[in-house]
Amino acid sequence: MEYVYAVLLLHHAGKEINEDNLKSVLEAAGVNVDDAKVKALVSALEGIDIDEAISKATFVPTAAPTVTTTEVKEEEEKKEEEKKEEEEEKAEEEALEGLGALFG
């Protein structure tokens, strides 16, 4: 992905997209450059109008799901109910233990 970003950066800066420029951008970003990938990408982009490709590209945002306050309240209520149930079960167990001691 960083290779594509480097191409877009070069394009935006108005620089020629060639192997040397692409390597320079990638190295400046701290990327371990794969010469084969650079050659393949530069070769694949020959004759491509990047502005046209960008304008025709489909963008699908991947937004994180939002949590509403209602959902948060419901989750808190559910946790409170579970806690109350656990406390009731514990109280019942303690009561049974106490009865066992009386008749044991």
N, CA, C and O of each residue as an XYZ file, in Angstrom:
416
protein
N       0.819     -1.182      0.000
C       0.000      0.000      0.000
C       0.872      1.259      0.000
O       0.528      2.275     -0.603
N       2.005      1.162      0.690
C       2.874      2.333      0.753
C       3.417      2.704     -0.628
O       3.740      3.867     -0.869
N       3.518      1.745     -1.522
C       3.988      2.024     -2.875
C       2.972      2.896     -3.617
O       3.337      3.842     -4.315
N       1.710      2.565     -3.454
C       0.650      3.339     -4.098
C       0.604      4.744     -3.512
O       0.447      5.720     -4.245
N       0.741      4.849     -2.196
C       0.757      6.167     -1.563
C       1.926      7.002     -2.081
O       1.783      8.203     -2.308
N       3.066      6.371     -2.265
C       4.226      7.087     -2.782
C       3.957      7.596     -4.194
O       4.353      8.710     -4.537
N       3.292      6.792     -5.008
C       2.937      7.221     -6.362
C       1.995      8.416     -6.294
O       2.173      9.391     -7.024
N       1.000      8.345     -5.425
C       0.051      9.451     -5.295
C       0.739     10.719     -4.809
O       0.409     11.818     -5.254
N       1.678     10.571     -3.914
C       2.427     11.719     -3.415
C       3.252     12.355     -4.549
O       3.252     13.575     -4.712
N       3.936     11.537     -5.310
C       4.705     12.044     -6.436
C       3.795     12.742     -7.447
O       4.121     13.815     -7.955
N       2.664     12.125     -7.728
C       1.716     12.705     -8.680
C       1.217     14.063     -8.183
O       1.171     15.035     -8.937
N       0.850     14.111     -6.918
C       0.331     15.349     -6.330
C       1.394     16.458     -6.347
O       1.074     17.631     -6.538
N       2.642     16.075     -6.148
C       3.740     17.043     -6.149
C       4.163     17.440     -7.560
O       4.992     18.333     -7.740
N       3.591     16.773     -8.554
C       3.920     17.100     -9.934
C       5.253     16.525    -10.390
O       5.831     16.991    -11.372
N       5.734     15.527     -9.688
C       7.011     14.900    -10.037
C       6.767     13.720    -10.966
O       5.688     13.128    -10.980
N       7.789     13.396    -11.737
C       7.707     12.254    -12.641
C       7.670     10.960    -11.819
O       8.400     10.805    -10.840
N       6.813     10.051    -12.237
C       6.722      8.762    -11.544
C       7.650      7.794    -12.259
O       7.305      7.206    -13.284
N       8.837      7.647    -11.686
C       9.818      6.713    -12.221
C      10.435      5.942    -11.047
O      10.159      6.231     -9.883
N      11.251      4.984    -11.371
C      11.812      4.112    -10.338
C      12.629      4.880     -9.303
O      12.499      4.640     -8.103
N      13.467      5.797     -9.765
C      14.326      6.542     -8.841
C      13.512      7.401     -7.882
O      13.771      7.402     -6.679
N      12.528      8.133     -8.407
C      11.709      8.987     -7.554
C      10.889      8.158     -6.563
O      10.761      8.520     -5.393
N      10.341      7.052     -7.042
C       9.535      6.197     -6.181
C      10.387      5.608     -5.060
O       9.962      5.576     -3.905
N      11.584      5.142     -5.398
C      12.496      4.604     -4.386
C      12.859      5.672     -3.359
O      12.912      5.397     -2.160
N      13.108      6.884     -3.834
C      13.482      7.975     -2.933
C      12.387      8.270     -1.914
O      12.662      8.450     -0.727
N      11.152      8.318     -2.385
C      10.028      8.595     -1.478
C       9.881      7.462     -0.462
O       9.716      7.711      0.732
N       9.942      6.234     -0.933
C       9.788      5.088     -0.042
C      10.915      5.018      0.983
O      10.667      4.752      2.159
N      12.132      5.250      0.553
C      13.266      5.222      1.476
C      13.153      6.342      2.502
O      13.477      6.148      3.674
N      12.696      7.506      2.068
C      12.517      8.630      2.992
C      11.459      8.310      4.048
O      11.505      8.830      5.163
N      10.516      7.457      3.688
C       9.464      7.060      4.628
C       9.892      5.893      5.507
O       9.144      5.464      6.386
N      11.099      5.379      5.269
C      11.598      4.282      6.090
C      11.142      2.911      5.643
O      11.175      1.959      6.423
N      10.719      2.801      4.401
C      10.239      1.524      3.873
C      11.414      0.757      3.267
O      12.251      1.334      2.572
N      11.468     -0.538      3.534
C      12.455     -1.394      2.874
C      11.962     -1.623      1.444
O      10.976     -2.327      1.225
N      12.644     -1.034      0.492
C      12.190     -1.011     -0.898
C      12.487     -2.335     -1.583
O      13.600     -2.856     -1.514
N      11.461     -2.867     -2.248
C      11.589     -4.068     -3.068
C      11.668     -3.599     -4.518
O      10.680     -3.122     -5.077
N      12.847     -3.738     -5.124
C      13.068     -3.242     -6.478
C      12.094     -3.850     -7.488
O      11.665     -3.178     -8.426
N      11.753     -5.101     -7.297
C      10.828     -5.764     -8.226
C       9.444     -5.110     -8.166
O       8.797     -4.914     -9.195
N       9.000     -4.777     -6.959
C       7.693     -4.125     -6.813
C       7.713     -2.740     -7.449
O       6.753     -2.330     -8.102
N       8.818     -2.025     -7.250
C       8.937     -0.685     -7.831
C       8.868     -0.766     -9.349
O       8.128     -0.010     -9.978
N       9.642     -1.686     -9.947
C       9.648     -1.840    -11.403
C       8.265     -2.224    -11.913
O       7.798     -1.685    -12.916
N       7.613     -3.149    -11.228
C       6.296     -3.611    -11.661
C       5.272     -2.480    -11.590
O       4.449     -2.329    -12.493
N       5.319     -1.696    -10.531
C       4.352     -0.614    -10.375
C       4.578      0.478    -11.416
O       3.624      0.948    -12.036
N       5.811      0.879    -11.612
C       6.108      1.914    -12.611
C       5.700      1.427    -13.995
O       5.145      2.189    -14.786
N       5.972      0.178    -14.283
C       5.595     -0.391    -15.563
C       4.076     -0.432    -15.729
O       3.558     -0.133    -16.805
N       3.369     -0.802    -14.668
C       1.909     -0.897    -14.726
C       1.258      0.471    -14.895
O       0.157      0.577    -15.436
N       1.936      1.512    -14.434
C       1.355      2.855    -14.510
C       1.652      3.580    -15.819
O       1.139      4.676    -16.046
N       2.471      2.985    -16.681
C       2.774      3.617    -17.962
C       1.497      3.755    -18.779
O       0.766      2.785    -18.978
N       1.241      4.955    -19.242
C       0.061      5.203    -20.062
C      -1.218      5.391    -19.264
O      -2.283      5.563    -19.858
N      -1.150      5.364    -17.950
C      -2.337      5.542    -17.109
C      -2.459      7.011    -16.726
O      -1.494      7.628    -16.276
N      -3.659      7.566    -16.910
C      -3.937      8.927    -16.472
C      -4.400      8.841    -15.015
O      -5.534      8.453    -14.735
N      -3.512      9.207    -14.102
C      -3.798      9.037    -12.674
C      -4.967      9.907    -12.238
O      -5.781      9.472    -11.424
N      -5.069     11.119    -12.758
C      -6.210     11.982    -12.409
C      -7.528     11.326    -12.799
O      -8.496     11.362    -12.038
N      -7.562     10.733    -13.974
C      -8.780     10.055    -14.429
C      -9.072      8.830    -13.559
O     -10.220      8.576    -13.194
N      -8.030      8.084    -13.237
C      -8.213      6.896    -12.396
C      -8.741      7.279    -11.017
O      -9.585      6.582    -10.455
N      -8.243      8.385    -10.478
C      -8.705      8.845     -9.163
C     -10.159      9.271     -9.246
O     -10.950      8.952     -8.359
N     -10.523      9.989    -10.304
C     -11.904     10.471    -10.421
C     -12.892      9.328    -10.611
O     -14.051      9.441    -10.211
N     -12.451      8.229    -11.215
C     -13.341      7.092    -11.439
C     -13.325      6.088    -10.290
O     -14.133      5.160    -10.257
N     -12.412      6.277     -9.361
C     -12.289      5.321     -8.257
C     -13.524      5.385     -7.371
O     -14.083      6.455     -7.128
N     -13.933      4.226     -6.898
C     -15.061      4.140     -5.986
C     -14.521      4.149     -4.577
O     -13.618      3.383     -4.241
N     -15.074      5.014     -3.754
C     -14.626      5.117     -2.371
C     -15.717      4.597     -1.466
O     -16.845      5.091     -1.487
N     -15.382      3.605     -0.676
C     -16.321      3.045      0.282
C     -15.740      3.276      1.669
O     -14.794      2.597      2.069
N     -16.299      4.226      2.402
C     -15.747      4.491      3.733
C     -16.001      3.319      4.667
O     -17.063      2.699      4.630
N     -15.029      3.028      5.491
C     -15.182      1.959      6.471
C     -15.167      2.587      7.848
O     -14.185      2.506      8.586
N     -16.277      3.208      8.168
C     -16.381      3.885      9.455
C     -16.624      2.866     10.555
O     -17.283      1.846     10.351
N     -16.090      3.161     11.694
C     -16.313      2.298     12.851
C     -17.763      2.441     13.288
O     -18.334      3.529     13.211
N     -18.355      1.356     13.745
C     -19.747      1.454     14.186
C     -19.865      2.407     15.368
O     -19.025      2.424     16.268
N     -20.922      3.191     15.338
C     -21.135      4.131     16.432
C     -22.031      3.498     17.482
O     -22.923      2.710     17.166
N     -21.786      3.847     18.705
C     -22.569      3.320     19.809
C     -23.431      4.452     20.335
O     -22.926      5.520     20.680
N     -24.726      4.217     20.395
C     -25.627      5.246     20.885
C     -25.694      5.202     22.399
O     -25.323      4.210     23.026
N     -26.173      6.288     22.972
C     -26.297      6.330     24.433
C     -27.317      5.308     24.915
O     -27.191      4.777     26.019
N     -28.311      5.032     24.107
C     -29.308      4.020     24.469
C     -28.650      2.653     24.586
O     -28.927      1.905     25.524
N     -27.779      2.326     23.638
C     -27.089      1.040     23.682
C     -26.189      0.950     24.898
O     -26.090     -0.105     25.524
N     -25.536      2.047     25.234
C     -24.664      2.057     26.410
C     -25.488      1.838     27.670
O     -25.095      1.062     28.541
N     -26.627      2.515     27.775
C     -27.497      2.369     28.947
C     -28.019      0.938     29.056
O     -28.064      0.370     30.148
N     -28.413      0.359     27.923
C     -28.909     -1.016     27.934
C     -27.832     -1.978     28.402
O     -28.106     -2.901     29.168
N     -26.610     -1.762     27.943
C     -25.495     -2.622     28.352
C     -25.224     -2.483     29.852
O     -24.964     -3.473     30.535
N     -25.286     -1.255     30.358
C     -25.066     -1.036     31.784
C     -26.169     -1.706     32.601
O     -25.896     -2.314     33.636
N     -27.416     -1.594     32.138
C     -28.533     -2.226     32.841
C     -28.376     -3.741     32.858
O     -28.651     -4.389     33.867
N     -27.935     -4.298     31.744
C     -27.737     -5.739     31.654
C     -26.664     -6.183     32.647
O     -26.818     -7.205     33.315
N     -25.586     -5.420     32.742
C     -24.515     -5.755     33.682
C     -24.996     -5.668     35.121
O     -24.649     -6.506     35.954
N     -25.803     -4.644     35.409
C     -26.349     -4.496     36.763
C     -27.259     -5.676     37.116
O     -27.209     -6.186     38.235
N     -28.086     -6.107     36.166
C     -28.974     -7.244     36.398
C     -28.177     -8.515     36.673
O     -28.507     -9.284     37.576
N     -27.116     -8.729     35.877
C     -26.272     -9.910     36.081
C     -25.613     -9.865     37.457
O     -25.501    -10.891     38.128
N     -25.182     -8.694     37.873
C     -24.543     -8.543     39.176
C     -25.549     -8.845     40.292
O     -25.213     -9.516     41.268
N     -26.778     -8.349     40.148
C     -27.809     -8.605     41.154
C     -28.119    -10.098     41.238
O     -28.281    -10.640     42.331
N     -28.201    -10.763     40.077
C     -28.472    -12.199     40.061
C     -27.363    -12.973     40.760
O     -27.633    -13.912     41.509
N     -26.126    -12.585     40.518
C     -24.991    -13.245     41.171
C     -25.044    -13.049     42.687
O     -24.779    -13.975     43.454
N     -25.390    -11.833     43.105
C     -25.487    -11.554     44.539
C     -26.607    -12.373     45.182
O     -26.447    -12.873     46.296
N     -27.752    -12.514     44.479
C     -28.867    -13.301     45.000
C     -28.481    -14.774     45.123
O     -28.811    -15.422     46.116
N     -27.785    -15.303     44.117
C     -27.345    -16.694     44.160
C     -26.377    -16.913     45.315
O     -26.447    -17.927     46.010
N     -25.487    -15.971     45.513
C     -24.518    -16.069     46.601
C     -25.228    -16.035     47.942
O     -24.870    -16.788     48.847
N     -26.235    -15.168     48.087
C     -26.996    -15.074     49.334
C     -27.743    -16.379     49.605
O     -27.813    -16.832     50.748
N     -28.302    -16.986     48.549
C     -29.003    -18.261     48.718
C     -28.039    -19.355     49.162
O     -28.369    -20.154     50.038
N     -26.872    -19.395     48.572
C     -25.878    -20.402     48.954
C     -25.455    -20.228     50.411
O     -25.318    -21.211     51.140
N     -25.251    -18.995     50.832
C     -24.867    -18.732     52.213
C     -25.978    -19.155     53.170
O     -25.709    -19.700     54.241
N     -27.220    -18.904     52.782
C     -28.354    -19.291     53.627
C     -28.429    -20.804     53.754
O     -28.683    -21.318     54.843
N     -28.213    -21.522     52.665
C     -28.243    -22.973     52.709
C     -27.101    -23.524     53.564
O     -27.284    -24.501     54.290
N     -25.933    -22.902     53.481
C     -24.830    -23.325     54.320
C     -25.154    -23.132     55.795
O     -24.814    -23.970     56.630
N     -25.806    -22.034     56.104
C     -26.186    -21.743     57.488
C     -27.193    -22.775     57.994
O     -27.110    -23.207     59.144
N     -28.138    -23.169     57.151
C     -29.124    -24.181     57.543
C     -28.446    -25.528     57.786
O     -28.798    -26.261     58.710
N     -27.489    -25.829     56.956
C     -26.761    -27.085     57.105
C     -26.032    -27.137     58.441
O     -25.942    -28.200     59.056
N     -25.521    -26.023     58.888
C     -24.811    -25.978     60.167
C     -25.775    -26.186     61.325
O     -25.396    -26.757     62.348
N     -26.997    -25.738     61.182
C     -27.984    -25.887     62.250
C     -28.408    -27.357     62.417
O     -28.618    -27.828     63.535
N     -28.527    -28.061     61.304
C     -29.041    -29.415     61.344
C     -27.959    -30.460     61.138
O     -28.261    -31.651     61.062
N     -26.732    -30.048     61.048
C     -25.691    -30.923     60.663
C     -25.113    -31.796     61.643
O     -24.205    -32.565     61.327
